[in-house]
C-alpha cells in the first residue's frame, strides 16, 4: 500500500496487475491491459523468496523490489 501511495504522491503511475486485489485497493489502482502490455513489471516479495530470473533493485528490509531480467540475446 505504501508503494502505491508513494506513486500517487509523486505522480508516478504504480498499479497492481491482478484485479483480485480490489478487495483492498480501488479499481483505479489496477493496471489496464495497455499498462500490462507496455509498462515496467516489478515484483514485491519477501527477501528470501525473490523469483528466479529477477534482479533486486531495492532492498526494503524483509521485502525486496525486483524486476524480471531479460534473457541474453541468442546467437
C-alpha positions, 0 to 999 in steps of 0.5 A: 500500500505504501508503494502505491501511495508513494506513486500517487504522491509523486505522480508516478503511475504504480498499479497492481496487475491482478484485479483480485486485489480490489478487495483492498485497493480501488479499481483505479489502482489496477493496471489496464491491459495497455499498462500490462502490455507496455509498462515496467513489471516489478515484483514485491516479495519477501527477501528470501523468496525473490523469483528466479530470473529477477534482479533486486533493485531495492532492498526494503528490509524483509521485502525486496523490489525486483524486476524480471531480467531479460534473457541474453540475446541468442546467437 
